[in-house]
Amino acid sequence: MAERVIVKLTTMDGETVEVEKDIACKSILVKGIVDDSGTDDDIPLHSVKKAILDKIIEYCTHIHAHAPPEIEKPLRSNELSGVVS
């Protein structure tokens, strides 16, 4: 069984949140930082508040378990509600 790797994300308001690497790396921003710097140090997210990070982690956890739907391109509409559920 693979070892769970945890990353520490630090928000602009000084809060630190621990998240599994596989989930955190669903965020392209976090994945880029992890690819460049690894997971040993805290990852600073200077423009993200804790409440927003909680929502991001919730979404990343969801898409980790359930692949997001494919979006047809070109878009049929400028209204995203008409493109995704």
PDB file with one MODEL, atoms N, CA, C and O in Angstrom:
MODEL        1
ATOM      1  N   MET A   1       0.849  -1.183   0.000  1.00  0.00           N
ATOM      2  CA  MET A   1       0.000   0.000   0.000  1.00  0.00           C
ATOM      3  C   MET A   1       0.888   1.238   0.000  1.00  0.00           C
ATOM      4  O   MET A   1       1.864   1.302   0.748  1.00  0.00           O
ATOM      5  N   ALA A   2       0.557   2.216  -0.831  1.00  0.00           N
ATOM      6  CA  ALA A   2       1.362   3.426  -0.962  1.00  0.00           C
ATOM      7  C   ALA A   2       1.214   4.294   0.288  1.00  0.00           C
ATOM      8  O   ALA A   2       0.143   4.373   0.891  1.00  0.00           O
ATOM      9  N   GLU A   3       2.307   4.936   0.654  1.00  0.00           N
ATOM     10  CA  GLU A   3       2.308   5.826   1.805  1.00  0.00           C
ATOM     11  C   GLU A   3       1.557   7.112   1.470  1.00  0.00           C
ATOM     12  O   GLU A   3       1.726   7.673   0.387  1.00  0.00           O
ATOM     13  N   ARG A   4       0.728   7.574   2.405  1.00  0.00           N
ATOM     14  CA  ARG A   4       0.015   8.843   2.216  1.00  0.00           C
ATOM     15  C   ARG A   4       0.990   9.985   2.430  1.00  0.00           C
ATOM     16  O   ARG A   4       1.628  10.076   3.478  1.00  0.00           O
ATOM     17  N   VAL A   5       1.104  10.846   1.448  1.00  0.00           N
ATOM     18  CA  VAL A   5       1.952  12.023   1.559  1.00  0.00           C
ATOM     19  C   VAL A   5       1.052  13.212   1.867  1.00  0.00           C
ATOM     20  O   VAL A   5       0.051  13.439   1.187  1.00  0.00           O
ATOM     21  N   ILE A   6       1.417  13.962   2.892  1.00  0.00           N
ATOM     22  CA  ILE A   6       0.639  15.114   3.325  1.00  0.00           C
ATOM     23  C   ILE A   6       1.389  16.389   2.959  1.00  0.00           C
ATOM     24  O   ILE A   6       2.603  16.474   3.146  1.00  0.00           O
ATOM     25  N   VAL A   7       0.669  17.377   2.438  1.00  0.00           N
ATOM     26  CA  VAL A   7       1.246  18.696   2.185  1.00  0.00           C
ATOM     27  C   VAL A   7       0.578  19.682   3.140  1.00  0.00           C
ATOM     28  O   VAL A   7      -0.580  19.515   3.523  1.00  0.00           O
ATOM     29  N   LYS A   8       1.331  20.706   3.511  1.00  0.00           N
ATOM     30  CA  LYS A   8       0.810  21.751   4.393  1.00  0.00           C
ATOM     31  C   LYS A   8       0.653  23.022   3.581  1.00  0.00           C
ATOM     32  O   LYS A   8       1.619  23.548   3.028  1.00  0.00           O
ATOM     33  N   LEU A   9      -0.578  23.508   3.518  1.00  0.00           N
ATOM     34  CA  LEU A   9      -0.900  24.715   2.776  1.00  0.00           C
ATOM     35  C   LEU A   9      -1.146  25.847   3.775  1.00  0.00           C
ATOM     36  O   LEU A   9      -1.973  25.711   4.677  1.00  0.00           O
ATOM     37  N   THR A  10      -0.433  26.960   3.616  1.00  0.00           N
ATOM     38  CA  THR A  10      -0.572  28.092   4.522  1.00  0.00           C
ATOM     39  C   THR A  10      -1.271  29.245   3.806  1.00  0.00           C
ATOM     40  O   THR A  10      -0.836  29.683   2.741  1.00  0.00           O
ATOM     41  N   THR A  11      -2.356  29.728   4.401  1.00  0.00           N
ATOM     42  CA  THR A  11      -3.180  30.768   3.785  1.00  0.00           C
ATOM     43  C   THR A  11      -2.665  32.162   4.107  1.00  0.00           C
ATOM     44  O   THR A  11      -1.752  32.334   4.914  1.00  0.00           O
ATOM     45  N   MET A  12      -3.269  33.155   3.459  1.00  0.00           N
ATOM     46  CA  MET A  12      -2.877  34.543   3.681  1.00  0.00           C
ATOM     47  C   MET A  12      -3.170  35.008   5.096  1.00  0.00           C
ATOM     48  O   MET A  12      -2.556  35.961   5.574  1.00  0.00           O
ATOM     49  N   ASP A  13      -4.118  34.335   5.783  1.00  0.00           N
ATOM     50  CA  ASP A  13      -4.415  34.719   7.153  1.00  0.00           C
ATOM     51  C   ASP A  13      -3.655  33.878   8.171  1.00  0.00           C
ATOM     52  O   ASP A  13      -4.008  33.858   9.351  1.00  0.00           O
ATOM     53  N   GLY A  14      -2.603  33.177   7.714  1.00  0.00           N
ATOM     54  CA  GLY A  14      -1.701  32.467   8.616  1.00  0.00           C
ATOM     55  C   GLY A  14      -2.163  31.093   9.061  1.00  0.00           C
ATOM     56  O   GLY A  14      -1.503  30.467   9.890  1.00  0.00           O
ATOM     57  N   GLU A  15      -3.269  30.608   8.539  1.00  0.00           N
ATOM     58  CA  GLU A  15      -3.771  29.277   8.889  1.00  0.00           C
ATOM     59  C   GLU A  15      -3.028  28.224   8.065  1.00  0.00           C
ATOM     60  O   GLU A  15      -2.719  28.455   6.897  1.00  0.00           O
ATOM     61  N   THR A  16      -2.744  27.076   8.668  1.00  0.00           N
ATOM     62  CA  THR A  16      -2.110  25.972   7.954  1.00  0.00           C
ATOM     63  C   THR A  16      -3.082  24.801   7.904  1.00  0.00           C
ATOM     64  O   THR A  16      -3.661  24.413   8.918  1.00  0.00           O
ATOM     65  N   VAL A  17      -3.250  24.244   6.703  1.00  0.00           N
ATOM     66  CA  VAL A  17      -4.157  23.122   6.490  1.00  0.00           C
ATOM     67  C   VAL A  17      -3.337  21.967   5.924  1.00  0.00           C
ATOM     68  O   VAL A  17      -2.564  22.143   4.982  1.00  0.00           O
ATOM     69  N   GLU A  18      -3.515  20.780   6.511  1.00  0.00           N
ATOM     70  CA  GLU A  18      -2.842  19.585   6.002  1.00  0.00           C
ATOM     71  C   GLU A  18      -3.796  18.826   5.094  1.00  0.00           C
ATOM     72  O   GLU A  18      -4.946  18.571   5.450  1.00  0.00           O
ATOM     73  N   VAL A  19      -3.297  18.467   3.906  1.00  0.00           N
ATOM     74  CA  VAL A  19      -4.104  17.801   2.891  1.00  0.00           C
ATOM     75  C   VAL A  19      -3.261  16.719   2.234  1.00  0.00           C
ATOM     76  O   VAL A  19      -2.048  16.872   2.089  1.00  0.00           O
ATOM     77  N   GLU A  20      -3.907  15.617   1.834  1.00  0.00           N
ATOM     78  CA  GLU A  20      -3.191  14.597   1.081  1.00  0.00           C
ATOM     79  C   GLU A  20      -2.677  15.198  -0.222  1.00  0.00           C
ATOM     80  O   GLU A  20      -3.375  15.970  -0.881  1.00  0.00           O
ATOM     81  N   LYS A  21      -1.455  14.838  -0.584  1.00  0.00           N
ATOM     82  CA  LYS A  21      -0.823  15.380  -1.788  1.00  0.00           C
ATOM     83  C   LYS A  21      -1.668  15.122  -3.029  1.00  0.00           C
ATOM     84  O   LYS A  21      -1.828  16.018  -3.857  1.00  0.00           O
ATOM     85  N   ASP A  22      -2.214  13.913  -3.173  1.00  0.00           N
ATOM     86  CA  ASP A  22      -3.004  13.582  -4.366  1.00  0.00           C
ATOM     87  C   ASP A  22      -4.213  14.508  -4.515  1.00  0.00           C
ATOM     88  O   ASP A  22      -4.596  14.864  -5.630  1.00  0.00           O
ATOM     89  N   ILE A  23      -4.804  14.892  -3.396  1.00  0.00           N
ATOM     90  CA  ILE A  23      -5.955  15.786  -3.438  1.00  0.00           C
ATOM     91  C   ILE A  23      -5.501  17.217  -3.701  1.00  0.00           C
ATOM     92  O   ILE A  23      -6.066  17.905  -4.551  1.00  0.00           O
ATOM     93  N   ALA A  24      -4.471  17.667  -2.966  1.00  0.00           N
ATOM     94  CA  ALA A  24      -3.976  19.045  -3.126  1.00  0.00           C
ATOM     95  C   ALA A  24      -3.493  19.300  -4.553  1.00  0.00           C
ATOM     96  O   ALA A  24      -3.652  20.404  -5.074  1.00  0.00           O
ATOM     97  N   CYS A  25      -2.909  18.290  -5.182  1.00  0.00           N
ATOM     98  CA  CYS A  25      -2.350  18.466  -6.526  1.00  0.00           C
ATOM     99  C   CYS A  25      -3.412  18.475  -7.618  1.00  0.00           C
ATOM    100  O   CYS A  25      -3.074  18.593  -8.796  1.00  0.00           O
ATOM    101  N   LYS A  26      -4.686  18.353  -7.255  1.00  0.00           N
ATOM    102  CA  LYS A  26      -5.752  18.583  -8.233  1.00  0.00           C
ATOM    103  C   LYS A  26      -5.771  20.067  -8.605  1.00  0.00           C
ATOM    104  O   LYS A  26      -6.259  20.444  -9.670  1.00  0.00           O
ATOM    105  N   SER A  27      -5.234  20.900  -7.715  1.00  0.00           N
ATOM    106  CA  SER A  27      -5.059  22.327  -8.002  1.00  0.00           C
ATOM    107  C   SER A  27      -3.786  22.486  -8.827  1.00  0.00           C
ATOM    108  O   SER A  27      -2.713  22.055  -8.405  1.00  0.00           O
ATOM    109  N   ILE A  28      -3.900  23.091  -9.981  1.00  0.00           N
ATOM    110  CA  ILE A  28      -2.734  23.267 -10.859  1.00  0.00           C
ATOM    111  C   ILE A  28      -1.681  24.144 -10.173  1.00  0.00           C
ATOM    112  O   ILE A  28      -0.483  23.906 -10.330  1.00  0.00           O
ATOM    113  N   LEU A  29      -2.116  25.147  -9.419  1.00  0.00           N
ATOM    114  CA  LEU A  29      -1.181  26.014  -8.691  1.00  0.00           C
ATOM    115  C   LEU A  29      -0.367  25.188  -7.699  1.00  0.00           C
ATOM    116  O   LEU A  29       0.861  25.263  -7.690  1.00  0.00           O
ATOM    117  N   VAL A  30      -1.039  24.408  -6.874  1.00  0.00           N
ATOM    118  CA  VAL A  30      -0.344  23.601  -5.864  1.00  0.00           C
ATOM    119  C   VAL A  30       0.530  22.555  -6.537  1.00  0.00           C
ATOM    120  O   VAL A  30       1.659  22.326  -6.103  1.00  0.00           O
ATOM    121  N   LYS A  31       0.028  21.912  -7.594  1.00  0.00           N
ATOM    122  CA  LYS A  31       0.815  20.900  -8.296  1.00  0.00           C
ATOM    123  C   LYS A  31       2.122  21.492  -8.816  1.00  0.00           C
ATOM    124  O   LYS A  31       3.173  20.861  -8.710  1.00  0.00           O
ATOM    125  N   GLY A  32       2.064  22.697  -9.375  1.00  0.00           N
ATOM    126  CA  GLY A  32       3.270  23.348  -9.878  1.00  0.00           C
ATOM    127  C   GLY A  32       4.275  23.612  -8.774  1.00  0.00           C
ATOM    128  O   GLY A  32       5.476  23.420  -8.967  1.00  0.00           O
ATOM    129  N   ILE A  33       3.797  24.053  -7.616  1.00  0.00           N
ATOM    130  CA  ILE A  33       4.694  24.313  -6.486  1.00  0.00           C
ATOM    131  C   ILE A  33       5.298  23.011  -5.981  1.00  0.00           C
ATOM    132  O   ILE A  33       6.494  22.957  -5.692  1.00  0.00           O
ATOM    133  N   VAL A  34       4.487  21.957  -5.869  1.00  0.00           N
ATOM    134  CA  VAL A  34       4.980  20.657  -5.405  1.00  0.00           C
ATOM    135  C   VAL A  34       6.006  20.107  -6.395  1.00  0.00           C
ATOM    136  O   VAL A  34       7.038  19.579  -5.981  1.00  0.00           O
ATOM    137  N   ASP A  35       5.736  20.223  -7.693  1.00  0.00           N
ATOM    138  CA  ASP A  35       6.680  19.743  -8.706  1.00  0.00           C
ATOM    139  C   ASP A  35       8.009  20.491  -8.617  1.00  0.00           C
ATOM    140  O   ASP A  35       9.072  19.899  -8.806  1.00  0.00           O
ATOM    141  N   ASP A  36       7.950  21.800  -8.327  1.00  0.00           N
ATOM    142  CA  ASP A  36       9.167  22.611  -8.254  1.00  0.00           C
ATOM    143  C   ASP A  36       9.909  22.457  -6.936  1.00  0.00           C
ATOM    144  O   ASP A  36      11.138  22.382  -6.926  1.00  0.00           O
ATOM    145  N   SER A  37       9.181  22.409  -5.822  1.00  0.00           N
ATOM    146  CA  SER A  37       9.814  22.504  -4.505  1.00  0.00           C
ATOM    147  C   SER A  37       9.644  21.277  -3.614  1.00  0.00           C
ATOM    148  O   SER A  37      10.304  21.172  -2.580  1.00  0.00           O
ATOM    149  N   GLY A  38       8.776  20.355  -3.993  1.00  0.00           N
ATOM    150  CA  GLY A  38       8.550  19.182  -3.151  1.00  0.00           C
ATOM    151  C   GLY A  38       7.517  19.459  -2.075  1.00  0.00           C
ATOM    152  O   GLY A  38       6.809  20.465  -2.107  1.00  0.00           O
ATOM    153  N   THR A  39       7.448  18.534  -1.112  1.00  0.00           N
ATOM    154  CA  THR A  39       6.424  18.612  -0.073  1.00  0.00           C
ATOM    155  C   THR A  39       6.997  18.784   1.325  1.00  0.00           C
ATOM    156  O   THR A  39       6.251  18.730   2.303  1.00  0.00           O
ATOM    157  N   ASP A  40       8.302  18.989   1.441  1.00  0.00           N
ATOM    158  CA  ASP A  40       8.913  19.090   2.767  1.00  0.00           C
ATOM    159  C   ASP A  40       8.527  20.365   3.500  1.00  0.00           C
ATOM    160  O   ASP A  40       8.319  20.337   4.713  1.00  0.00           O
ATOM    161  N   ASP A  41       8.427  21.485   2.786  1.00  0.00           N
ATOM    162  CA  ASP A  41       8.106  22.775   3.405  1.00  0.00           C
ATOM    163  C   ASP A  41       6.627  23.104   3.211  1.00  0.00           C
ATOM    164  O   ASP A  41       5.962  22.576   2.320  1.00  0.00           O
ATOM    165  N   ASP A  42       6.132  24.002   4.083  1.00  0.00           N
ATOM    166  CA  ASP A  42       4.764  24.505   3.902  1.00  0.00           C
ATOM    167  C   ASP A  42       4.667  25.211   2.557  1.00  0.00           C
ATOM    168  O   ASP A  42       5.626  25.834   2.101  1.00  0.00           O
ATOM    169  N   ILE A  43       3.505  25.109   1.931  1.00  0.00           N
ATOM    170  CA  ILE A  43       3.263  25.781   0.656  1.00  0.00           C
ATOM    171  C   ILE A  43       2.463  27.044   0.939  1.00  0.00           C
ATOM    172  O   ILE A  43       1.305  26.965   1.350  1.00  0.00           O
ATOM    173  N   PRO A  44       3.072  28.211   0.722  1.00  0.00           N
ATOM    174  CA  PRO A  44       2.355  29.461   1.005  1.00  0.00           C
ATOM    175  C   PRO A  44       1.384  29.812  -0.116  1.00  0.00           C
ATOM    176  O   PRO A  44       1.733  29.793  -1.296  1.00  0.00           O
ATOM    177  N   LEU A  45       0.167  30.129   0.281  1.00  0.00           N
ATOM    178  CA  LEU A  45      -0.854  30.584  -0.663  1.00  0.00           C
ATOM    179  C   LEU A  45      -1.232  32.001  -0.231  1.00  0.00           C
ATOM    180  O   LEU A  45      -2.246  32.209   0.435  1.00  0.00           O
ATOM    181  N   HIS A  46      -0.399  32.972  -0.620  1.00  0.00           N
ATOM    182  CA  HIS A  46      -0.489  34.346  -0.125  1.00  0.00           C
ATOM    183  C   HIS A  46      -1.768  35.070  -0.503  1.00  0.00           C
ATOM    184  O   HIS A  46      -2.119  36.059   0.141  1.00  0.00           O
ATOM    185  N   SER A  47      -2.469  34.614  -1.518  1.00  0.00           N
ATOM    186  CA  SER A  47      -3.679  35.328  -1.943  1.00  0.00           C
ATOM    187  C   SER A  47      -4.954  34.543  -1.657  1.00  0.00           C
ATOM    188  O   SER A  47      -6.011  34.863  -2.200  1.00  0.00           O
ATOM    189  N   VAL A  48      -4.866  33.511  -0.805  1.00  0.00           N
ATOM    190  CA  VAL A  48      -6.029  32.668  -0.522  1.00  0.00           C
ATOM    191  C   VAL A  48      -6.355  32.714   0.968  1.00  0.00           C
ATOM    192  O   VAL A  48      -5.494  32.462   1.811  1.00  0.00           O
ATOM    193  N   LYS A  49      -7.614  33.041   1.281  1.00  0.00           N
ATOM    194  CA  LYS A  49      -8.077  33.027   2.669  1.00  0.00           C
ATOM    195  C   LYS A  49      -8.466  31.607   3.052  1.00  0.00           C
ATOM    196  O   LYS A  49      -8.758  30.783   2.185  1.00  0.00           O
ATOM    197  N   LYS A  50      -8.471  31.320   4.355  1.00  0.00           N
ATOM    198  CA  LYS A  50      -8.771  29.982   4.860  1.00  0.00           C
ATOM    199  C   LYS A  50     -10.146  29.501   4.404  1.00  0.00           C
ATOM    200  O   LYS A  50     -10.288  28.348   3.998  1.00  0.00           O
ATOM    201  N   ALA A  51     -11.151  30.356   4.462  1.00  0.00           N
ATOM    202  CA  ALA A  51     -12.504  29.947   4.061  1.00  0.00           C
ATOM    203  C   ALA A  51     -12.544  29.526   2.592  1.00  0.00           C
ATOM    204  O   ALA A  51     -13.238  28.573   2.235  1.00  0.00           O
ATOM    205  N   ILE A  52     -11.804  30.231   1.747  1.00  0.00           N
ATOM    206  CA  ILE A  52     -11.756  29.893   0.321  1.00  0.00           C
ATOM    207  C   ILE A  52     -10.975  28.594   0.129  1.00  0.00           C
ATOM    208  O   ILE A  52     -11.366  27.749  -0.676  1.00  0.00           O
ATOM    209  N   LEU A  53      -9.868  28.431   0.867  1.00  0.00           N
ATOM    210  CA  LEU A  53      -9.084  27.194   0.756  1.00  0.00           C
ATOM    211  C   LEU A  53      -9.927  25.985   1.151  1.00  0.00           C
ATOM    212  O   LEU A  53      -9.821  24.929   0.527  1.00  0.00           O
ATOM    213  N   ASP A  54     -10.753  26.125   2.168  1.00  0.00           N
ATOM    214  CA  ASP A  54     -11.636  25.020   2.565  1.00  0.00           C
ATOM    215  C   ASP A  54     -12.545  24.602   1.410  1.00  0.00           C
ATOM    216  O   ASP A  54     -12.760  23.410   1.189  1.00  0.00           O
ATOM    217  N   LYS A  55     -13.080  25.580   0.670  1.00  0.00           N
ATOM    218  CA  LYS A  55     -13.940  25.277  -0.482  1.00  0.00           C
ATOM    219  C   LYS A  55     -13.135  24.626  -1.608  1.00  0.00           C
ATOM    220  O   LYS A  55     -13.612  23.703  -2.267  1.00  0.00           O
ATOM    221  N   ILE A  56     -11.912  25.115  -1.822  1.00  0.00           N
ATOM    222  CA  ILE A  56     -11.047  24.537  -2.855  1.00  0.00           C
ATOM    223  C   ILE A  56     -10.745  23.079  -2.524  1.00  0.00           C
ATOM    224  O   ILE A  56     -10.804  22.213  -3.397  1.00  0.00           O
ATOM    225  N   ILE A  57     -10.423  22.812  -1.272  1.00  0.00           N
ATOM    226  CA  ILE A  57     -10.113  21.438  -0.851  1.00  0.00           C
ATOM    227  C   ILE A  57     -11.349  20.553  -0.992  1.00  0.00           C
ATOM    228  O   ILE A  57     -11.245  19.397  -1.403  1.00  0.00           O
ATOM    229  N   GLU A  58     -12.507  21.092  -0.654  1.00  0.00           N
ATOM    230  CA  GLU A  58     -13.756  20.336  -0.814  1.00  0.00           C
ATOM    231  C   GLU A  58     -13.949  19.940  -2.286  1.00  0.00           C
ATOM    232  O   GLU A  58     -14.290  18.795  -2.585  1.00  0.00           O
ATOM    233  N   TYR A  59     -13.729  20.887  -3.194  1.00  0.00           N
ATOM    234  CA  TYR A  59     -13.878  20.605  -4.627  1.00  0.00           C
ATOM    235  C   TYR A  59     -12.816  19.600  -5.092  1.00  0.00           C
ATOM    236  O   TYR A  59     -13.130  18.657  -5.818  1.00  0.00           O
ATOM    237  N   CYS A  60     -11.567  19.799  -4.677  1.00  0.00           N
ATOM    238  CA  CYS A  60     -10.489  18.893  -5.084  1.00  0.00           C
ATOM    239  C   CYS A  60     -10.742  17.476  -4.576  1.00  0.00           C
ATOM    240  O   CYS A  60     -10.451  16.503  -5.272  1.00  0.00           O
ATOM    241  N   THR A  61     -11.286  17.359  -3.360  1.00  0.00           N
ATOM    242  CA  THR A  61     -11.636  16.044  -2.813  1.00  0.00           C
ATOM    243  C   THR A  61     -12.725  15.401  -3.663  1.00  0.00           C
ATOM    244  O   THR A  61     -12.673  14.204  -3.948  1.00  0.00           O
ATOM    245  N   HIS A  62     -13.710  16.199  -4.066  1.00  0.00           N
ATOM    246  CA  HIS A  62     -14.799  15.679  -4.894  1.00  0.00           C
ATOM    247  C   HIS A  62     -14.284  15.190  -6.250  1.00  0.00           C
ATOM    248  O   HIS A  62     -14.620  14.087  -6.680  1.00  0.00           O
ATOM    249  N   ILE A  63     -13.471  16.008  -6.922  1.00  0.00           N
ATOM    250  CA  ILE A  63     -13.012  15.580  -8.251  1.00  0.00           C
ATOM    251  C   ILE A  63     -11.952  14.480  -8.167  1.00  0.00           C
ATOM    252  O   ILE A  63     -11.688  13.799  -9.158  1.00  0.00           O
ATOM    253  N   HIS A  64     -11.347  14.302  -6.994  1.00  0.00           N
ATOM    254  CA  HIS A  64     -10.423  13.178  -6.807  1.00  0.00           C
ATOM    255  C   HIS A  64     -11.206  11.861  -6.832  1.00  0.00           C
ATOM    256  O   HIS A  64     -10.740  10.855  -7.367  1.00  0.00           O
ATOM    257  N   ALA A  65     -12.403  11.890  -6.243  1.00  0.00           N
ATOM    258  CA  ALA A  65     -13.243  10.695  -6.182  1.00  0.00           C
ATOM    259  C   ALA A  65     -14.139  10.542  -7.409  1.00  0.00           C
ATOM    260  O   ALA A  65     -14.482   9.424  -7.793  1.00  0.00           O
ATOM    261  N   HIS A  66     -14.518  11.667  -8.027  1.00  0.00           N
ATOM    262  CA  HIS A  66     -15.438  11.657  -9.174  1.00  0.00           C
ATOM    263  C   HIS A  66     -14.851  12.550 -10.256  1.00  0.00           C
ATOM    264  O   HIS A  66     -14.782  13.767 -10.084  1.00  0.00           O
ATOM    265  N   ALA A  67     -14.439  11.973 -11.340  1.00  0.00           N
ATOM    266  CA  ALA A  67     -13.833  12.753 -12.423  1.00  0.00           C
ATOM    267  C   ALA A  67     -14.813  13.824 -12.903  1.00  0.00           C
ATOM    268  O   ALA A  67     -16.001  13.552 -13.076  1.00  0.00           O
ATOM    269  N   PRO A  68     -14.308  15.046 -13.119  1.00  0.00           N
ATOM    270  CA  PRO A  68     -15.203  16.100 -13.607  1.00  0.00           C
ATOM    271  C   PRO A  68     -15.670  15.788 -15.026  1.00  0.00           C
ATOM    272  O   PRO A  68     -14.965  15.117 -15.779  1.00  0.00           O
ATOM    273  N   PRO A  69     -16.850  16.270 -15.391  1.00  0.00           N
ATOM    274  CA  PRO A  69     -17.340  16.003 -16.746  1.00  0.00           C
ATOM    275  C   PRO A  69     -16.481  16.717 -17.787  1.00  0.00           C
ATOM    276  O   PRO A  69     -15.922  17.783 -17.531  1.00  0.00           O
ATOM    277  N   GLU A  70     -16.394  16.123 -18.928  1.00  0.00           N
ATOM    278  CA  GLU A  70     -15.670  16.721 -20.058  1.00  0.00           C
ATOM    279  C   GLU A  70     -16.503  17.877 -20.609  1.00  0.00           C
ATOM    280  O   GLU A  70     -17.708  17.732 -20.815  1.00  0.00           O
ATOM    281  N   ILE A  71     -15.877  19.000 -20.843  1.00  0.00           N
ATOM    282  CA  ILE A  71     -16.576  20.164 -21.396  1.00  0.00           C
ATOM    283  C   ILE A  71     -16.330  20.208 -22.901  1.00  0.00           C
ATOM    284  O   ILE A  71     -15.189  20.239 -23.362  1.00  0.00           O
ATOM    285  N   GLU A  72     -17.431  20.211 -23.655  1.00  0.00           N
ATOM    286  CA  GLU A  72     -17.307  20.257 -25.116  1.00  0.00           C
ATOM    287  C   GLU A  72     -16.718  21.583 -25.557  1.00  0.00           C
ATOM    288  O   GLU A  72     -17.049  22.635 -25.010  1.00  0.00           O
ATOM    289  N   LYS A  73     -15.853  21.527 -26.539  1.00  0.00           N
ATOM    290  CA  LYS A  73     -15.258  22.746 -27.096  1.00  0.00           C
ATOM    291  C   LYS A  73     -15.468  22.713 -28.591  1.00  0.00           C
ATOM    292  O   LYS A  73     -15.330  21.641 -29.182  1.00  0.00           O
ATOM    293  N   PRO A  74     -15.783  23.783 -29.225  1.00  0.00           N
ATOM    294  CA  PRO A  74     -15.991  25.112 -28.658  1.00  0.00           C
ATOM    295  C   PRO A  74     -17.271  25.147 -27.833  1.00  0.00           C
ATOM    296  O   PRO A  74     -18.178  24.338 -28.027  1.00  0.00           O
ATOM    297  N   LEU A  75     -17.324  26.112 -26.899  1.00  0.00           N
ATOM    298  CA  LEU A  75     -18.490  26.246 -26.036  1.00  0.00           C
ATOM    299  C   LEU A  75     -19.717  26.613 -26.866  1.00  0.00           C
ATOM    300  O   LEU A  75     -19.633  27.428 -27.785  1.00  0.00           O
ATOM    301  N   ARG A  76     -20.848  26.012 -26.539  1.00  0.00           N
ATOM    302  CA  ARG A  76     -22.099  26.301 -27.239  1.00  0.00           C
ATOM    303  C   ARG A  76     -22.721  27.592 -26.760  1.00  0.00           C
ATOM    304  O   ARG A  76     -23.553  28.181 -27.449  1.00  0.00           O
ATOM    305  N   SER A  77     -22.313  28.044 -25.560  1.00  0.00           N
ATOM    306  CA  SER A  77     -22.950  29.203 -24.958  1.00  0.00           C
ATOM    307  C   SER A  77     -21.934  29.951 -24.083  1.00  0.00           C
ATOM    308  O   SER A  77     -20.950  29.369 -23.627  1.00  0.00           O
ATOM    309  N   ASN A  78     -22.182  31.230 -23.859  1.00  0.00           N
ATOM    310  CA  ASN A  78     -21.360  31.990 -22.929  1.00  0.00           C
ATOM    311  C   ASN A  78     -21.777  31.753 -21.487  1.00  0.00           C
ATOM    312  O   ASN A  78     -21.063  32.140 -20.563  1.00  0.00           O
ATOM    313  N   GLU A  79     -22.933  31.119 -21.287  1.00  0.00           N
ATOM    314  CA  GLU A  79     -23.440  30.797 -19.952  1.00  0.00           C
ATOM    315  C   GLU A  79     -22.912  29.428 -19.556  1.00  0.00           C
ATOM    316  O   GLU A  79     -23.257  28.422 -20.175  1.00  0.00           O
ATOM    317  N   LEU A  80     -22.064  29.388 -18.513  1.00  0.00           N
ATOM    318  CA  LEU A  80     -21.504  28.102 -18.073  1.00  0.00           C
ATOM    319  C   LEU A  80     -22.560  27.144 -17.587  1.00  0.00           C
ATOM    320  O   LEU A  80     -22.371  25.932 -17.688  1.00  0.00           O
ATOM    321  N   SER A  81     -23.672  27.641 -17.060  1.00  0.00           N
ATOM    322  CA  SER A  81     -24.727  26.746 -16.587  1.00  0.00           C
ATOM    323  C   SER A  81     -25.319  25.931 -17.738  1.00  0.00           C
ATOM    324  O   SER A  81     -25.904  24.873 -17.505  1.00  0.00           O
ATOM    325  N   GLY A  82     -25.179  26.402 -18.956  1.00  0.00           N
ATOM    326  CA  GLY A  82     -25.649  25.665 -20.108  1.00  0.00           C
ATOM    327  C   GLY A  82     -24.632  24.640 -20.609  1.00  0.00           C
ATOM    328  O   GLY A  82     -24.943  23.807 -21.460  1.00  0.00           O
ATOM    329  N   VAL A  83     -23.415  24.711 -20.068  1.00  0.00           N
ATOM    330  CA  VAL A  83     -22.339  23.834 -20.526  1.00  0.00           C
ATOM    331  C   VAL A  83     -22.090  22.682 -19.543  1.00  0.00           C
ATOM    332  O   VAL A  83     -21.824  21.553 -19.953  1.00  0.00           O
ATOM    333  N   VAL A  84     -22.180  22.983 -18.236  1.00  0.00           N
ATOM    334  CA  VAL A  84     -21.940  21.963 -17.215  1.00  0.00           C
ATOM    335  C   VAL A  84     -23.116  21.920 -16.249  1.00  0.00           C
ATOM    336  O   VAL A  84     -23.876  22.879 -16.118  1.00  0.00           O
ATOM    337  N   SER A  85     -23.242  20.782 -15.579  1.00  0.00           N
ATOM    338  CA  SER A  85     -24.326  20.650 -14.589  1.00  0.00           C
ATOM    339  C   SER A  85     -23.876  21.115 -13.223  1.00  0.00           C
ATOM    340  O   SER A  85     -24.654  21.076 -12.270  1.00  0.00           O
TER     341      SER A  85
ENDMDL
END
